[in-house]
Amino acid sequence: MQIVNIPTIERTEFGKAQTKAFRSSGSIPVVIYGGENNVHCGVKKNDVKALIYTPEFKLAELEVGGSKIKCMLKDIQFHPVSDEILHIDFQQLTDGVKLKANLPVVCEGTSAGQREGGKLMQTMRTVAVKTTPENLVDKLIVDISALNLGESARVRDLQVSEGIEVMSPGAAPVAIIEIPRALKSAGAAAEKAEAAEASAEAPAE
């Protein structure tokens, strides 16, 4: 599991004007919840880039007042026009205490359907799980090697470690080996030709 170390900035003043001034100084307001008390502080954009702008699942270790708090990114508020980060919520992690997370899904292997010209279409990028911090993993893997043309791998086919409860429906498709249009056309033409041949060979009544 990758952990991003993030220094924080002390925040002692609150309110609309103070928050605006805090942002104007180049800081992003942050709240860390899940501990005994919520912690309000700030971070710099460059320090959270590796955590936010990535498809990978990572944890954060925030340095607050000489202590380090292990957290999970929970929510981000973006400006609707500029996409500037306005606020970040972190959830403090405590061993043994269950949490909900969306873990990336990674397809492994090359399917039989792909070798026949099929195209892999991943229909689910993340899967919701419930687990404890000590059982967290950075991804869930699904083996697509056995899939033929038109077949799907589903949530129930994911490789899930002990201690992780998958919340997404088991029948939901994760990846599909799509049949290209050219192959569909060729198959339809072949079926039509076979039907015409069978009709021609049939004895007249």
N, C-alpha and C positions, 0 to 999 in steps of 0.2 A: 504494500500500500504506500503510495507516494504521499508525503506530508510537506506542505508548503509553509515555511516559517514566515510569519508576517509581523513586523513591528507595528505598534499602535501609537496613537497620539491621544494624550489626555484631553478629555472634554468635560468642562465643568459648568458651562453656561448653556441653557436651553431656551427654547422659544423660537418663533419664526425669524426674527431679525438675527438672533445669534446663530441659528442654523445656516442662514444665508451667508453670513460673514464667515462661518466655518468652511462652507463649500467654496467661497471666493478665495480662501487661502490655499486651495488645492487639496483639501481633505474631504473624505467621504464619511458621513456619519454612520456609525455601526452600533448595533446592539447585540450582545451575547446573552442568550437566555438558556435556561435549563439547569443553572446552578442554584445556590441558595438565594442569590439576588441577581437581577439583570445588571449587566455591565454595559455602560455607555462609553464609547470611545470613538476614535476615528482611524482611518487608514489612508495611505496614498495609493492612487490608481496603479502606479507601476508595481507596487508591492503585491497587488491582488490579480494582476494580469494572468499569471501562470495558473491561477485557480479558476478564474472565470472564463477566459477565452480558450477553452479546450473541450473536446468531447470526452476526455478521460475523467474518471471519478477520482478525486483527490480529497484528502483531509487537510485541515489548516491547524497550525499551532500559533496562536496569537500571543504575543509578548505584552502582558499588561502589568504595569507597576512592578516589574521584577519577577513576575510569575509567568508561567506558560500554560495556556489553556487550550487543550485539544478540542477542536470543533469541527462541525460539518456545515458547509454552506447551505443555508435553508431558503433564503429568498433574496432577490435583488430587485430594486425599483429603478427603472430607467426613465429618463426624460422622454416624453412621447414624440418630440421633434428631433432633438439633437442626439438621442441615445446616450447622453451623459449618465453615469451612474449616480443616482441620488441618495440611495440608502442600501445598506446590506444587513441582513439578519444572519447570525450564526447560532447554531445549536451546540451547546456544550455537551461533550460526550462523557458518560460515566460508565465504567465497566459494569456489566450486569443489568443495566437499564436499557430496555428495548427502545429502538428508534425506527422510523420509516425512512427509506431512501430509494432513489431511482438509480439502478445500476445499469451501466452500458451492456449491451448484448454484442458479442463478437462471434461471427461465424468462422468455423475452422473446417478445413478440408476442401476438396474439389469433388463436386457431385458427379454421378454418372450422367445426369441430365445436362450438366454444363459441357461435358465431353461430347455430347450429341448436338451441341449448338444452343442449348438453353441458356437463359440469362438469369443470374441470381438477383432477386429483388428482396432486399431486407425491409420488411414491413413494420418492424418494431425495433427502435434504436435503444430504448431503455425499458426496464421491467421494475415494477414496484415490489419492494421486499420489506419484511420486518425482521430485525435481528438485533443483536447487541454489538457494541463497538469491537469487542474482542473477536467476533465472528465475521466482521465486515470484510468484503473482498472488493477489488477494484473493477471487476467485470464478471459477467456470466457467459459461459461458452456453450454454443450449440454445434454439434457435429453434423455437417450437411453431406458427408461423403456418400451416404446410401440413398440420397434423394434422386428420383428419376424425373423426367420431364413432367411438369404439371403438379408435382408433389410439394408438400409444405412441411417445414419443421415448426413445431408448436411450442408454446411456453412449457408444456409438460416434458418436452424433450431436452430442456436446459440441464446442464450439469450443475447441480446445486449442492453446496457443502452443508454438512450437518450444522444445525443452529440457525439456518436461514429459512424463513417462511416466505414463499412467493405469494404476493397479493393479486397479481394479474391472473385472469381466467386461464386455466390450463389449455383450453382448446383454441386460444387466440393464436393465429399464425405469426411466427417470428420471421420466417424467410420462405420464399417461394421460388421454385425453378420455373421461370416463365417460358412458355413456348413461343419462340419468335414467329412473327407473321408469315415469314417465308416457309417455315416448317409447317405451320397450320395449313397454308395454301397447298403445299406439296402433299400433305396428308389427305386433304379434302379431294384433291385431284386424283390421287391414287384410289381412294374409296369410290369415287365416281366411275373411274375406269373399271374397277373390279365389279361394280354393280352392272355396268353396261355389258361387260364380258359374260357375266352370269346370266343376264337376260337373253343374250344372243345364243347362249348354249342351251337354254331351257327348251325342252321339246314343245312343239306347237300342239295345241289342243284340237 
